[in-house]
Structure formats: structure tokens, C-alpha cells
Amino acid sequence: MDTPNLDTLRQEIDAIDGDLHGLIRRRATLVGEIAAAKPPGGISFRPGREAQVLRKRLAAHEGKFPATAVYRMWREMMSTFALMQTPALKIAVCRPADQAGYWDLARDHFGCQIPLVAHESPMQVLAAVRADPATIGVVPAAIEADTVPWWPLLASGEATLPNIVGKLPFLVMPNARVRGISALLLARMEPEESGDDRALVSLESASGLSRDRISAALEKAGLPAFTSALDQIVRGVHHYLIELPGVIADGDKRLRGLEAALGLESGRVAAIGAYAVPATPRS
């Protein structure tokens, strides 16, 4: 068998590079046409659509080139194209001095073009998102050890409050400095379906509720069984963060049925967002 000519192989790689670059420019042109066709205002951020695209690319990938590298390439492109459509787009990141990993999660997801702005607390991030509809927030995922939980505020129904619209990391990077942490994305938009999602429902009660009671009430209201339930007490009031399969809008009548099934005389149930279930690359 003849030994491949290195110059010929390198010329073929150069040709492929030119084709790839041309396709990226063509994609950018199409993004510009889409932006021109949209009504003014709003934010060019589609977390459900992005999750669908990334899952498709990961499912179709094969060969020695790492799937995580394919993911990074597409994330960088999608974030840059989002910035092209919304030049004011920026990311408010909860990055306490002792928790640099959340900055890494935000940078890995949103890439090198969209500006990232550091904040010391989730409350500061929430305020930044409320002040600017072109700002997306990155906050640590809720845990029961939180002394000042931020997520109950999302249930108040105020006009400028964001929804939870995503979860990070969508795909764990092999060179991540910190593992085992996760973050939630906040944006002033309705969550959209990706095909594999988890809805987040806030449940407020003057008294404690057992997991069995919540499960029975969900079934009675026609809602799916919860995949997790977090309980926190704020100024004597119990706040539960319930995670359910799918995407549930705050106007869903089943939420009112859940209130009735629980017999809540003081307190309420509210959908506060949803996120696409993170991806797992094929082995």
C-alpha cells in the first residue's frame, strides 16, 4: 500500500477548513436574516431549542474526536449567534470569592464572547436580571443547607421576576476545575420544552407537609410524581421546591388542584420554571 502523501493530506485538511469556515459564515448570515425577521425587543435565547440541537449532535457523533469538544464548538457558536441577535446580552454570575466553579460553569456554557459579570450572592444576580431583560442569571442550584434561599421569591408573581430556564452543566467538561456543583439559569422569559425536561414548582405552606402527603396530592391533582422535593423554612413558613417531569406553566389548572388537594388555607403553589435534563454523551 502506498504511503499517503503528507502534502496532499494537509491540502485536504486546508480545503475542509475552508468549507467549515464558509458554512459558519453562511450560518451567521442566516442568523442575521432571522434576527431581521423578528419583532424588535426580546432576548435571543432559546434554552429548549439549544438543548435539542446539542442532544442531536451528541447522538449523531462518532469517531475518535471527543464528543465534549463537539459540544464546546456548538455551544460557542450558539452563544455567539445569540449575542449577534441581542448585542446587549450579558450573564450575571453568582461567584463568591470561595466558589469560583460557578464562573467556570457559566463560561463553559456561554463561551468567550458574551460578557460575564460577577456578583457575590444569588440575590444580587436576581436583582440584575430583574433590572435588565437582556441579562441571564447563573445561580447555585438550591440545596436544603441554604441559609437564605433565593428561589421562594420567584413565586410572588411580580412582573419583573424571571423564571428558571436551564441547568448547568448541560454536559460535564473533562477539565472542569470543580465537580459535583450545579447551577440554574434565570431569565425573564417562559421556559420552553426540549423533549426531556424537569418542571420546578414552589409550594408554600404555613405548616410542614410530609413527602407522602405531597405525593398523594400530586396524584389527585393529575400531576406526575415528583423526582425530588426540597424543604426550607423562611421566617416560620415552609417552602418546598418540587421537581416534576415535563414543563408546567404557572397558569396550569392542575396547580390550583394541587392547592386544593393539600388544603392550603394560607400559602400557594406556583410554577417557577423548568430546565432541559442534562445530556450524557454516548460511550
N, C-alpha and C positions, 0 to 999 in steps of 0.2 A: 504493500500500500504506500502511495506517495505521501511524503511528509507535507502537511499543509504549509503553504507559503505565508509567513508571518505578515508580510506587507499586504497581501490580499485579504487576510483576516482583519487586519486593522482598518483597511479601507472599507470593509463591510460594516465594521462597527461604526466608523465615521458616518456611513450612509444611514445606519439605523438611528444614530444620534440626531442627524438632520431630520429624519422622519418624525422622531419623538418630539423634537422641538417644534416642528411645524404643526403637529397635532395639538400641542399645548397652546400655541398661538391661535389655532382655529377654535379651540375650546374657549379661550379668552374672548374671542370675537363673539361667539355665541352668548357668552355670559353678558357681554355688553348689550347685545340685542335684547336679551331677556330683561335686563335692567331698564332699558328704554321703554319696553312694553308694559312695565309695571306702573301702577299709580304711584305718585310721589309719597314719600313718608314711609314709615315702617322700618323693619330691620331685615336684612337678607341673611337670615339664619334659620336653617331647616334641620334641626337635630334628628327628627324622624327619618327624613329623606337621606341625610348623611349616613345614618346607621344602615339603611337599606343598601346604599351604594357600597359601603365598606364590607358588609356581610357578603355581598355578591362577589366582590373582588377576592376576598379571603377564601370563599368557597371554590372559586374558579382557579385559584392559584395552584401551581405545581412546579416541581423542579427544585434546584439547589438554592436559588435566590430566596432569602428568608422572607416569610410572609409578613413579619413585622416591618421589614424595610418597604414592602409594597404598601402596607398600611400607612407608614410615615409619609411616603410620597403622595398618596391620595389625600391625607389629612392636610399636608402643606398646600396642595393645590386648592382644595375646597375652602380652606380658611382664607387664602389669598383672594380667591374669586369672591368670597363673601365681603371682604374688605373693599374690593373694587366696586361692588354694588352699594356698599354703605361705608363711605370713607370715614365717617365719624365713629365707626365701630371700635370699641375697646373692651378690655377684660379687667374687671375689678377682682383681685385675688386676695383671699384671706391668707396672709403669710406672716404669722407671728414669727418673731426672731428665732424661736426654738423649733419651728416647724417648716423648714424650707421645702419639704417634699411637696407641699400643695402648689408652690410655684412651679415645680418641675411638672406636675400633672397638667397644669394649665398650659405651660409652654409646649409640652409634648402634644397636646390636643390641638391647640390653636396656632402653633407654628411660630415662625420668626418675624412675620410681617405685622400682625395685629398688635397694637400697643397693650402691654400689661401694666396695671397699676396696683401696687401693693397696699394692703390695708391690714390693720392689726387685729381686727375682730370681725366675726360674721355680721354683727350689727352695722359696722361701717360699710361693709360690702352691700348689705341690704339697702342702706341709705343711698349709696352711689347708684344702684340700679333704679331705685325709685325716682331719683333726680334726673335720670337720663335714659330714655327708652332705647338708645343705641349702645348701652352698656350691658354686658353679660357678666354675671357674678359667679365666682367659684368659691364655695364654702365647704368646710369639712362636713362629711356625712354625719347625720345625727347619731349619737350614741347615748345610752342611759346615764353615763357618767358626766354628761354636760351639766355644768352648774348654772349656766344662763342659756337655755335652749332658745334658738332663734326661730325655729320653724312654726311654733304656735302663732306667731304674728301673721303668717300668711293666710290664716283662716278668718281674719277680721272683715274681709270683703272690701277694703278700701281700694279706690280706683287705681292708684299707682303701684299697688303691690304686685310683685312678679309671681310667676309660677315656677315650680321645679320642672325643668325641661330636659335634664340629662344627668348622667352619672359618669364619673371618671375613676379609674382609667377604663376606656372602652376596650382597650387591648393593652395588656401589660407589656412594657418595653423591657428587653433583656438587660439593658444597662441602667435601669432605674436605680437611683440612689437610695430610695426608701420604698420598702414593700409593705403590703398589708394595710395601707391607708386608702381611703376613697373620698371623693368629693362629689358634691351635687352642683349642677348648673342652675342659675336663676336668670330668668328673662321675662320681660313684660310682653308675653305672648302666650297663647294657648298651646299646651303640649300637643304633639301630633303623633299619630300611630306609626310604628315602624314594622309591625308584624309580630314582634316579640317584646312586650312591654310590661312594666310594673307601674300601677297607679299608686299614688300616695294620698291617703285620706287622714285628715286630722279629726280627732274625736275628743271633745271637751266634756268633762263630767264633774259635778260637784263632789261626787263620791267615787271610790275606786270600783273598777269593773274587772271581773276575772276574765281570763282568756276564753274560758268555756262559754261565758255569757256573751262575749263579743262574737264568738264563732256561731252560736245559735242565732243571734240577732242578724248576722250577715246572711245566713241561710234563709231566715224568714223574710228578709228584705229582697231576696233574689240576687244577692251579690255573691261572687266567688269567695272561697275560703282564703283567709289571709296567709301570706307567705312569711310575714314577720309582724310583730307588734311591739312597739316600744312605749314605755310608760314613764312620764316625767311629771313632777308636781311643781307648779309655779304658783306661789302665794296661796297655797292651800287648794288649788284647783288641779285636778288630774287632766293631763293632756296625753293622748295616745296617738302615735303615728302608726297607722295601719298600712301595710303594703299588700296590694292585691294584683292579680294578673290583669293585664289589659290597660286601657286608658279610660278614665272615668271623668266626665265633665262635672263641674260643680252644680250644674242645673239638672243633673240626673235625678229623676224622681225616686230612685232606689235609695238615695241618701236620706231623703225625708222618711222613707220607710224604715231605714236603719235607726233614725232618731226615735221613731215611734216604737220600734221593737225593743229598744233599750230603755224606753220610758224616761227619756231625758226631759225633766221639767226645767232645769237650768243647764245651759250648755248647748252645743250644736255639733253637727257633723259637716265637714267641708272637704271637698277635693282640692288639694293644693299642688297638684302636678302629676307628672309621670316621667319615666325615663326608659330608653331603649335598653334591654338587657345586654350587658357587655358581651363581646364576641370571644370565641375561643378558636384559634387557628387550627386547621387540620394538621394532625401529626404526620 
